[in-house]
Amino acid sequence: MTYQADTSAAQFLAVAVNLLTGMSPDPAQLARDLGIRVNLDAENKYELPETGIAAAAGCSLAHAALVAPEVLDSYSCDFVDFPFANVDPESQVGLFHRLAETGSVIGLGLDPTKLDIASRPLKPERHHVYRVIAFGRPTALIDDCNPGGGILQIRDFDRLVREVAAVGDGFWVVSPRTSFGSSDVGMDRL
């Protein structure tokens, strides 16, 4: 079986930039700028560098935190990551609402195979980024890699939080840069 390459990080950032600025970045270029590599047995429609090491494919939250701020700079957007390992589980819903109030676009990285929500064949233990519409009980996600796929409702909130933390992921936050040169999103401001 050929798996589709997981370029969800680039697709999420492209949609976020479009929603915030009206600009339409090329997801393939964003994938290259993020340094996304694909598995050797993956469909590689963006002609990205390949890797034989499954864990090196895609884009983790930790890697995005390092490169996304520079990648998004030309779009006048900021990127902030909130790994669930650093956020008390009881505080995650409140954090989501505070982030949403800033006008930010919020993503959530997880392994969709663990929650049976993969819309296409994916390698197990993959980080896939979904756009978050609602977070709590229930949670509503959109897979920007699957246009027309509808809204995914996650009813088992506790399992969702465990699975996000298990792969070392969390909230991916893209916010508009204000006229003061930086966004209103930051750990110290929330």
Residue pairs with C-beta under 8 A, 6 or more apart in sequence:
1 41
1 121
2 41
2 42
2 43
3 39
3 41
3 42
3 43
3 121
3 122
3 123
4 42
4 43
4 120
4 121
4 122
4 145
5 36
5 38
5 39
5 42
5 43
5 44
5 45
5 46
5 48
5 57
5 58
6 38
6 42
6 57
6 58
6 122
6 123
6 126
6 127
6 128
7 27
7 28
7 31
7 36
7 38
7 46
7 48
7 58
7 145
8 58
8 127
8 128
8 129
8 130
8 143
8 144
8 145
9 31
9 34
9 36
9 58
9 59
9 64
9 109
9 127
9 129
9 172
10 27
10 28
10 30
10 31
10 34
10 36
10 59
11 27
11 129
11 144
11 145
12 107
12 129
12 130
12 131
12 144
12 172
13 25
13 30
13 34
13 68
13 71
13 72
13 79
13 174
14 24
14 25
14 26
14 27
14 30
14 144
15 105
15 131
15 144
16 77
16 105
16 107
16 131
16 174
17 23
17 24
17 25
17 72
17 75
17 77
17 174
18 24
18 25
19 105
20 75
20 77
20 103
20 105
20 174
20 175
20 176
21 75
21 76
21 77
21 176
23 75
25 75
27 46
28 45
28 46
28 47
28 48
30 71
31 46
31 48
32 46
32 48
33 67
33 71
34 59
34 63
34 64
34 67
34 68
34 71
35 59
35 63
35 67
36 48
36 57
36 58
36 59
37 48
37 49
37 50
37 51
37 56
37 57
37 58
38 44
38 48
38 49
38 50
38 51
38 57
38 58
39 50
39 51
39 52
39 54
39 57
39 123
40 50
40 51
40 52
42 50
42 57
42 123
44 50
51 57
54 123
54 125
55 125
57 123
57 126
58 126
58 127
58 128
59 127
59 129
60 109
60 127
60 168
60 169
61 81
61 83
61 109
61 127
61 168
61 169
61 170
61 172
62 81
62 83
62 168
64 79
64 81
64 172
65 79
65 81
68 79
69 78
69 79
71 79
72 78
72 79
72 174
76 176
76 177
77 174
77 175
77 176
77 177
77 183
78 174
78 175
78 176
78 177
78 182
78 183
78 185
79 172
79 173
79 174
79 175
80 173
80 175
80 183
80 185
80 186
80 187
81 170
81 171
81 172
81 173
82 95
82 99
82 170
82 171
82 173
82 187
83 168
83 169
83 170
84 92
84 161
84 164
84 165
84 169
84 170
84 171
85 165
85 168
85 170
86 170
87 95
87 170
87 171
89 161
92 135
92 161
93 135
93 136
95 171
95 190
96 106
96 132
96 135
96 136
96 171
97 135
98 190
99 106
99 171
99 173
99 185
99 190
100 106
102 175
102 183
102 184
102 185
103 175
103 176
104 173
104 174
104 175
104 176
104 183
104 185
105 131
105 173
105 174
105 175
106 131
106 132
106 135
106 171
106 172
106 173
107 129
107 130
107 131
107 132
107 171
107 172
107 173
107 174
108 129
108 130
108 132
108 135
108 141
108 164
108 169
108 170
108 171
108 172
109 127
109 128
109 129
109 130
109 164
109 167
109 169
109 170
109 172
110 127
110 128
110 130
110 160
110 163
110 164
110 167
110 169
111 124
111 125
111 126
111 127
111 128
111 163
111 166
111 167
112 118
112 119
112 122
112 126
112 128
112 130
113 122
113 124
113 125
113 126
114 163
114 166
115 154
115 156
115 159
115 160
115 163
117 141
117 152
117 154
118 128
119 143
119 145
119 146
119 149
120 145
120 146
122 128
125 167
127 167
127 169
128 143
128 145
129 144
129 172
130 141
130 142
130 143
130 144
130 152
131 141
131 142
131 143
131 144
132 139
132 140
132 141
132 171
133 140
133 141
133 142
133 151
134 140
136 157
137 155
137 157
138 153
138 154
138 155
138 157
139 153
139 154
139 157
139 160
140 151
140 152
140 153
140 154
141 151
141 152
141 154
142 149
142 150
142 151
142 152
143 149
143 152
154 160
164 170
173 185
175 183
175 184
175 185
176 183
177 183
178 184
